[in-house]
Amino acid sequence: MKILYDHQMFNRQKYGGITKYFCELIKHLPEGHSYLLGVLASDNQHLKDDFDFFKKFYFPIPQKESRIRGHLKSKLYKLNKLYSKGLISSNKYDLFHPTYFDPYFVNIAKKPYIVTVHDLIVFKFNNVQRKEEQMAEMTKIIRNARRIIAISENTKADLINILNVAPERIDIVYHGFNKFHVKNNLNPYGRYILYVGARPGYKNFKNLAQAFKILVSDDEDLKLVCVGVPFSKEELEELKAMKILKNTIAIGVNEIKLNQLYSHALAFVYPTQYEGFGMSILEAFSNGCPVCLSNTSCLPEIAGEAGIYFDPLNPESIGSAIKKTIYDPVFSNKMTEAGQKRLLNFSWNKCAAQTVQSYENALS
């Protein structure tokens, strides 16, 4: 079977859970299956790390918001979209698996398609950009897909309850994780807690910052390391007003450095209000990092008893969970051991095998 994957998320994300998922899925396709990828050039870090082709065609784009950045992203998106359209029109594949919900392909794709739904955030939160347009696009793509992959029971429930999708059209396929990398003894940040990913809106970074302010008042050497884009002007002003700016760091890293950050962190903190899966949980577990996380959406489903939970809307609750983890070594070790056991439920090979089964169901 030959599967076509398109450009969409590889142009939208420099790094992130969705593009990581597609890269790992492609890498772990079982023998006898091949793929086409509608990307000619990209600044996606996962493509660069995982595929030799994109070491040559990696196209770095400045991370700081500017007119030049917007122009470059637009040009690259149009180039890759045109290439994806050509592959779709060629019909030289068996099944199409779009990486996001732009319906540009609906009128040109002659082969069936399957779609992975990571979450229905746009339907649940009002501060998501392009809300009405995105809702319409997602609804159209999901309802016309031959089959639907949900990455958790929580996402499946949302599909049924919000979009009235028939349960028998949905296959649940969990993400996998990458095995522990060799720990680098060099730790330039000292004692720190780790945050990974985007920060606006439902990601709830502001409440974590408030909790961190409480922690720093008693532990002035503690740091908060944030993996992702640089702090915005607004974020810098807010952190300065809270008097924690000197204790906070925002950095962009590749996967090897990310794993090293997990391995040295006192705890990984995940204050999000809603996720479809939470790949960062498994990344932390695989690097022996204790996990403090929200008691919402799919997170208890994924972490099980291997995490300590808090109310994401309550900074004191967040702070209390972090304190318990970073100042109680017996408890911290217990959580680390539980995380290692929890990983037995997840693998990329299992994810790819179940995804291919979903492909076969779509074509049968």
C-alpha positions in Angstrom: 0.0 0.0 0.0 1.2 3.5 -0.8 0.0 6.4 1.4 0.2 10.0 0.4 0.8 12.6 3.2 0.5 16.3 2.4 2.3 19.5 3.3 -0.1 21.2 5.7 1.2 20.8 9.2 4.8 20.7 8.0 4.3 24.3 7.0 2.4 25.3 10.1 4.8 23.9 12.7 8.5 24.2 13.1 8.2 21.5 15.8 5.2 20.1 17.6 3.1 17.1 18.4 1.3 16.7 15.1 4.4 16.8 12.8 6.2 14.6 15.3 3.4 12.1 15.0 3.4 12.0 11.2 7.2 11.7 11.0 7.2 8.8 13.4 4.3 7.2 11.6 6.1 7.4 8.3 9.3 6.0 9.8 7.6 3.1 11.4 5.3 2.0 8.5 5.5 -1.8 8.4 7.4 -3.6 5.6 5.5 -3.6 2.3 4.0 -0.2 2.7 5.4 3.0 1.2 4.6 6.7 1.2 4.7 10.0 -0.7 5.2 13.3 1.1 3.9 16.5 -0.4 6.8 18.7 0.9 9.6 20.1 -1.2 11.3 22.3 1.4 10.5 23.0 5.0 11.8 24.5 8.2 10.2 21.7 10.3 12.7 20.5 12.8 11.3 16.9 12.9 11.7 16.5 9.1 15.3 17.7 9.3 16.1 15.4 12.2 14.4 12.3 10.8 14.9 12.4 7.0 18.1 12.8 5.1 16.3 14.5 2.2 15.3 17.4 4.4 18.9 18.0 5.7 19.5 19.3 2.2 16.1 21.1 1.8 15.8 22.5 5.2 14.7 26.1 4.8 15.1 28.0 8.1 12.6 30.8 8.7 13.2 33.5 11.4 11.2 32.7 14.5 10.6 36.3 15.5 7.4 37.7 14.1 8.1 40.1 11.2 7.0 41.0 7.6 9.8 38.9 6.2 8.9 35.9 8.3 5.2 36.1 7.1 6.4 36.5 3.5 8.7 33.5 3.6 6.1 31.3 5.3 3.5 32.2 2.8 5.8 31.5 -0.2 6.9 28.1 1.2 3.2 27.2 2.0 2.2 28.0 -1.6 5.1 26.0 -3.1 4.4 22.9 -1.0 0.6 23.2 -1.5 1.2 23.2 -5.3 3.4 20.1 -5.0 0.8 18.3 -2.8 -1.9 19.1 -5.4 0.2 17.6 -8.1 0.7 14.4 -6.1 -3.0 14.2 -5.3 -3.9 14.6 -9.0 -1.4 12.0 -10.1 -3.4 9.2 -8.4 -0.2 7.3 -7.9 -1.1 6.2 -4.4 -3.7 4.0 -2.7 -4.9 6.2 0.2 -4.6 9.9 1.1 -3.8 10.9 4.7 -4.0 14.8 5.0 -2.0 16.2 7.9 -4.6 18.9 8.7 -8.0 20.2 7.7 -7.6 22.6 4.7 -10.3 21.3 2.3 -8.2 22.3 -0.8 -8.0 18.6 -1.8 -11.7 17.7 -1.7 -12.4 18.4 -5.4 -9.2 16.9 -6.8 -8.7 13.7 -4.8 -10.1 10.7 -6.6 -8.8 8.2 -4.0 -10.3 7.8 -0.5 -8.8 9.6 2.4 -8.5 9.0 6.1 -8.0 11.7 8.7 -6.4 11.8 12.2 -8.2 14.0 14.7 -5.9 15.1 17.4 -8.4 17.2 19.3 -11.5 19.4 18.9 -10.0 22.5 20.6 -11.5 24.9 18.1 -15.0 23.7 19.1 -14.4 24.0 22.8 -12.6 27.3 23.3 -13.7 30.7 22.1 -10.3 32.3 21.9 -9.0 30.2 19.1 -8.2 32.2 15.9 -10.3 31.6 12.8 -12.8 29.7 14.9 -15.9 29.7 12.6 -13.8 29.0 9.5 -11.8 26.2 11.1 -15.0 24.6 12.5 -16.5 24.5 9.1 -13.4 23.0 7.5 -12.9 20.4 10.1 -16.6 19.3 10.0 -16.5 19.0 6.2 -13.2 17.0 6.2 -14.2 14.7 9.1 -17.7 13.9 7.8 -16.4 13.0 4.3 -13.4 10.9 5.4 -13.6 7.1 4.7 -12.4 6.5 8.3 -11.3 8.6 11.3 -8.4 8.0 13.6 -8.8 9.4 17.2 -5.7 9.6 19.3 -7.5 9.0 22.6 -10.8 7.8 24.0 -11.3 11.5 25.0 -11.0 12.6 21.4 -13.3 9.8 20.2 -15.9 11.0 22.8 -15.6 14.5 21.5 -16.1 13.4 17.9 -19.3 11.5 18.9 -20.7 14.2 21.2 -19.8 17.3 19.2 -19.9 16.2 15.6 -22.3 13.2 15.9 -19.7 10.9 14.2 -20.8 7.3 14.2 -18.6 5.3 16.7 -18.0 2.5 14.2 -16.2 5.0 11.9 -13.6 5.8 14.5 -10.4 3.9 15.3 -8.5 4.8 18.5 -4.7 4.8 17.9 -2.4 6.0 20.7 0.9 7.8 19.9 4.2 6.2 20.7 7.3 7.6 22.2 11.0 7.8 21.5 13.4 5.8 23.7 15.6 7.5 26.2 18.7 9.3 24.8 22.0 9.1 26.6 22.0 11.7 29.4 24.4 14.5 28.9 26.0 15.5 32.3 26.2 19.1 31.2 23.3 21.0 32.7 23.6 24.8 32.1 20.3 25.7 33.9 20.8 24.4 37.4 17.6 23.5 39.3 14.6 23.9 37.0 11.1 22.8 36.1 10.3 22.3 32.4 7.5 23.5 30.2 7.3 22.3 26.6 5.1 23.7 23.8 3.0 26.7 22.8 1.9 29.0 25.6 -1.2 31.1 24.5 -4.8 30.6 25.6 -5.9 27.1 26.7 -2.3 26.0 27.1 -2.6 27.9 30.4 1.0 29.2 30.7 -0.2 32.2 32.6 -1.4 30.2 35.5 1.8 28.2 35.6 3.7 31.5 35.7 1.6 32.6 38.7 2.3 29.2 40.4 6.0 29.6 39.6 6.0 33.1 41.2 4.8 31.5 44.5 7.6 28.9 44.3 10.3 31.4 43.5 9.3 33.5 46.6 10.7 30.7 48.7 13.3 29.2 46.3 15.0 32.1 44.4 17.4 29.7 42.6 14.6 27.7 41.0 14.2 28.3 37.2 11.4 27.7 34.7 12.8 26.5 31.3 10.3 26.8 28.4 10.9 25.0 25.2 9.3 26.8 22.3 9.3 30.1 20.6 10.9 33.2 22.2 8.8 35.1 24.7 6.6 37.7 23.1 6.8 41.4 24.1 3.6 40.9 26.1 5.0 37.8 27.9 8.2 39.6 28.8 6.3 42.5 30.3 4.1 40.1 32.3 7.1 38.0 33.6 8.8 41.2 34.5 5.8 42.5 36.4 5.6 39.2 38.3 9.3 39.6 39.1 10.2 36.2 37.7 11.8 37.2 34.4 15.3 36.5 35.5 14.2 33.0 36.5 12.5 32.1 33.2 14.1 31.0 30.0 12.6 30.4 26.5 14.6 28.2 24.1 14.1 26.3 20.9 15.9 22.9 20.7 16.1 19.8 18.6 15.0 16.4 19.8 18.3 15.4 21.4 18.5 18.6 23.4 14.9 18.3 24.4 15.5 14.9 25.8 18.5 16.1 27.7 16.3 18.9 29.2 13.7 16.4 30.4 16.5 14.2 31.9 17.9 17.1 34.0 14.5 18.7 35.0 13.2 18.4 38.6 9.7 18.0 37.0 7.9 18.4 33.7 4.8 20.6 34.2 1.8 20.3 31.9 -0.9 22.9 32.8 -2.9 22.7 29.7 -6.7 22.9 30.0 -7.3 20.5 27.1 -5.3 18.1 24.9 -6.1 15.3 22.5 -3.2 13.1 23.7 -0.2 14.8 25.3 2.9 13.4 23.7 5.1 15.4 26.1 3.9 13.1 28.9 5.6 10.1 27.3 8.7 12.1 26.4 9.0 13.0 30.1 8.4 9.4 31.3 11.0 8.1 28.8 13.7 10.4 30.2 13.0 9.6 33.8 11.3 13.0 34.5 8.5 13.2 37.1 5.3 14.7 35.6 2.9 17.2 37.1 -0.2 17.7 35.0 -3.8 18.9 34.7 -6.6 16.7 35.8 -8.5 17.5 32.6 -9.4 16.0 29.1 -7.2 13.0 28.1 -4.3 13.6 30.5 -5.4 11.1 33.2 -6.1 8.6 30.4 -2.6 8.8 29.1 -0.6 9.3 32.4 -2.6 7.0 34.6 -1.2 6.7 38.1 2.2 7.9 36.9 1.5 11.6 37.3 0.5 14.0 40.1 -2.6 16.0 39.1 -3.7 19.6 39.8 -6.5 22.0 38.9 -5.1 24.0 36.0 -7.3 27.0 36.8 -5.8 27.2 40.3 -2.2 28.5 40.6 -2.0 27.3 44.2 -3.0 23.8 43.1 -0.4 23.8 40.4 2.3 25.0 42.9 1.3 22.5 45.5 1.8 19.6 43.0 5.1 20.9 41.9 6.3 21.4 45.5 5.3 17.8 46.3 7.4 16.6 43.4 10.5 18.6 43.6 11.0 18.6 47.4 10.0 15.0 48.2 12.6 12.7 46.6 10.8 9.5 47.7 7.7 10.6 46.0 9.6 11.9 42.9 11.3 8.5 42.5 8.0 6.7 42.9 6.5 8.8 40.1 9.6 8.2 37.9 9.3 4.4 38.3 5.5 4.5 37.6 6.3 6.5 34.4 8.6 3.8 33.2 5.9 1.1 33.7 3.3 3.3 32.0 5.4 3.5 28.8 4.8 -0.2 28.2 1.4 0.8 26.9 2.8 2.9 24.0 5.1 2.5 21.0 5.5 3.9 17.5 5.6 0.4 16.0 2.2 -0.3 17.7 0.9 3.1 16.5 2.0 2.5 12.9 0.6 -1.1 12.8 -2.8 0.0 14.1 -2.8 2.9 11.7 -2.2 0.6 8.8 -5.0 -1.6 10.0 -7.2 1.6 9.9 -6.0 2.2 6.3 -6.9 -1.3 5.3 -10.4 -0.9 6.9 -10.8 2.3 4.9 -10.0 0.5 1.6 -12.0 -2.7 2.3 
